[in-house]
């Protein structure tokens, strides 16, 4: 049985329908900026895109958490800097207090009061920032000798004891100040190293986020140049199909005229 070729009218109608479908798809992609607007557009691409989107959300959450950590570390570093200035002031007060012979009782009391205020300020600042260091600042000083064994007897003193030691034991007071300076500097160094490590990790995660976003964009986003070209092609197809419809209609009219 011979195969009857489609009529020009049918061919033109199919071309118009195809043109409308292509134009609608290109218009939607150009309007939304997305190549995949529904699962039917590219099922496999949609699954891959959603997986990459999940990765981006996870990376973004990690970046935000690390940003908060770095902010907290910056606050701690700031309070330690303030504590460092306080320790320097204490060192100056210890030097002044060591010259007990040249000070009046009023001057000695003023030094003790000032030192107490600085020590309290250091404790309040560092505790509030979540970086308490007062418990790490202590020394042992010899306060006597065991009468029976002759062994030295030691007493542990902390920075809170500093004000009372300035006049009575300036040597121990200075040792406490030196210990405090070392503790503050050590903690500042630890925070600095942690900040540098976190910043390096954050930059790496930001780069990873960009790469994943690019991968998702290559799958899901519209290629504007390509879609603009497809839109032009669909428009040309539509015009050509309408012309074919017109020719098919004219042929049908001629056939009818002949039959008549």
C-alpha positions in Angstrom: 0.0 0.0 0.0 1.5 3.3 -1.0 2.4 5.8 1.7 0.5 9.1 1.3 2.6 12.1 2.0 1.2 14.7 4.4 -0.6 17.5 2.8 0.9 21.0 2.8 -1.9 22.1 5.1 -1.1 19.4 7.7 2.7 20.2 7.4 2.1 23.9 7.9 -0.3 23.3 10.8 2.3 21.1 12.5 5.0 23.7 11.9 2.8 26.5 13.5 2.1 24.3 16.5 5.8 23.5 16.9 6.7 27.2 16.5 4.3 28.2 19.2 5.7 25.6 21.6 9.3 26.7 20.9 8.4 30.3 21.3 6.6 29.7 24.6 9.5 27.7 26.0 12.1 30.3 25.0 9.9 33.2 26.3 9.5 31.4 29.6 13.3 30.8 29.9 14.1 34.3 29.0 11.6 35.7 31.5 12.5 33.5 34.4 16.2 33.2 33.7 16.0 29.5 34.2 16.5 26.7 31.7 14.7 24.3 33.9 11.4 25.6 35.2 9.7 22.2 35.8 10.8 18.6 36.0 9.7 17.9 32.5 12.2 20.4 31.1 15.2 18.2 32.2 14.5 15.6 34.9 18.1 14.5 35.4 19.3 18.2 35.3 16.7 19.1 37.9 17.9 16.4 40.3 21.5 17.4 39.8 20.6 21.1 40.3 18.7 20.4 43.5 21.6 18.4 44.9 24.0 21.3 44.2 21.5 23.6 45.8 21.6 21.5 49.0 25.4 21.7 48.9 25.3 25.5 48.6 22.9 25.7 51.6 25.2 23.6 53.7 28.3 25.6 52.7 26.5 28.9 53.3 25.5 27.7 56.8 29.2 26.8 57.6 30.4 30.2 56.3 27.9 32.0 58.5 28.8 30.0 61.5 32.5 30.6 60.9 31.8 34.3 60.5 30.1 34.4 63.9 33.1 32.5 65.4 35.5 35.0 64.0 33.4 37.9 65.4 33.5 36.3 68.8 37.3 35.9 68.5 37.7 39.5 67.5 35.8 40.6 70.6 38.0 38.4 72.8 41.1 39.8 71.1 39.8 43.3 71.8 39.3 42.6 75.5 42.7 41.0 75.8 44.2 44.1 74.2 42.5 46.2 76.9 43.7 43.7 79.5 47.2 44.1 78.2 47.1 47.9 78.7 45.8 47.2 82.2 48.7 44.9 83.0 51.1 47.6 81.8 49.5 50.1 84.2 49.8 47.6 87.0 53.5 47.2 86.3 53.9 51.0 86.7 51.9 50.9 89.9 54.2 48.2 91.3 57.3 50.2 90.5 55.7 53.2 92.3 54.6 51.1 95.3 58.1 49.6 95.6 59.4 53.0 96.6 57.5 52.9 99.9 59.9 55.1 101.7 59.1 58.0 99.5 55.3 57.7 99.6 52.8 59.0 102.1 50.1 56.8 103.5 47.6 58.6 101.2 49.7 57.9 98.1 50.1 54.3 99.0 46.4 53.9 99.6 45.7 55.5 96.2 48.1 53.1 94.5 46.3 50.1 96.1 42.9 51.5 95.2 43.9 52.1 91.6 45.5 48.6 91.3 42.3 47.0 92.7 40.2 48.9 90.2 42.4 47.7 87.3 42.5 44.1 88.5 38.7 44.1 88.8 38.3 45.7 85.3 40.6 43.0 83.8 38.5 40.2 85.4 35.2 41.8 84.3 36.3 42.4 80.7 37.8 38.9 80.1 35.0 37.1 81.8 32.3 39.0 79.9 34.0 38.1 76.6 34.0 34.4 77.4 37.7 34.3 77.8 38.4 34.2 81.5 42.1 34.4 82.2 42.2 35.4 85.9 42.4 31.8 87.0 45.5 31.2 84.9 47.5 34.0 86.6 49.1 32.8 89.8 52.6 32.4 91.3 54.0 30.6 94.3 56.1 32.7 96.8 58.0 31.5 99.8 56.5 32.6 103.0 58.7 30.7 105.4 60.5 27.5 106.3 59.2 24.4 108.0 60.9 24.3 111.5 61.0 20.6 111.5 62.3 19.8 108.0 63.8 23.0 107.0 61.8 22.8 103.7 60.5 26.1 102.3 56.8 26.8 102.7 55.1 28.3 99.6 51.8 30.2 99.2 50.0 30.6 95.9 48.8 34.1 95.1 46.7 35.3 92.2 46.3 38.6 90.4 43.5 39.4 92.9 46.1 39.5 95.6 48.3 42.0 93.7 47.0 45.2 95.3 47.9 44.0 98.8 51.3 42.8 97.7 52.4 46.1 96.1 53.6 47.5 99.4 54.2 44.4 101.4 56.0 42.2 98.8 56.8 44.2 95.6 59.0 41.4 94.3 56.0 39.0 94.3 53.8 41.7 93.0 56.2 42.2 90.0 56.3 38.4 89.4 52.5 38.4 89.3 52.5 41.2 86.8 55.0 39.4 84.6 52.9 36.2 84.8 49.8 38.2 83.8 51.6 39.8 80.9 52.7 36.3 79.7 49.2 34.8 80.0 47.6 37.7 78.1 50.2 37.6 75.3 49.9 33.8 75.1 46.2 33.9 74.8 46.4 36.7 72.2 48.7 34.6 70.1 46.3 31.6 70.4 43.4 33.7 69.3 45.4 35.2 66.4 46.4 31.8 65.1 42.8 30.6 65.4 41.5 33.7 63.5 44.0 33.1 60.7 43.1 29.5 60.5 39.4 30.3 60.4 39.8 33.0 57.8 41.7 30.6 55.6 39.0 28.0 55.9 36.3 30.6 55.3 38.0 31.8 52.1 38.3 28.1 50.9 34.6 27.6 51.7 33.6 30.8 49.8 35.6 29.6 46.8 33.8 26.2 47.0 30.5 27.9 47.2 31.3 29.9 44.1 32.3 26.8 42.2 29.2 24.9 43.2 27.0 27.9 42.3 28.7 28.0 38.9 28.0 24.3 38.4 24.3 24.7 39.3 24.0 27.8 37.1 25.5 25.8 34.1 22.7 23.2 34.6 19.7 25.3 35.5 20.1 28.9 34.3 19.2 30.2 30.9 21.8 30.7 28.2 20.4 34.0 27.0 22.3 34.0 23.7 21.1 30.5 22.9 17.5 31.1 23.9 17.4 34.4 21.9 18.7 32.4 18.9 16.1 29.7 19.5 13.4 32.4 19.7 14.4 33.8 16.4 14.4 30.3 14.8 11.0 29.6 16.2 9.7 32.9 14.8 11.1 32.0 11.4 9.6 28.6 11.6 6.3 30.1 12.4 6.3 32.5 9.5 7.4 29.7 7.1 4.7 27.4 8.4 2.0 30.0 7.9 3.2 30.4 4.4 2.9 26.7 3.8 -0.6 26.8 5.3 -1.6 29.5 2.9 -0.1 27.5 -0.1 -1.9 24.4 1.1 -5.2 26.3 1.4 -4.8 27.7 -2.1 -4.2 24.2 -3.5 -7.2 22.9 -1.7 -9.3 25.7 -3.2 -8.1 24.8 -6.7 -9.0 21.2 -6.2 -12.4 22.1 -5.1 -12.8 24.4 -8.1 -11.8 21.6 -10.4 -14.2 19.2 -8.7 -16.9 21.8 -9.0 
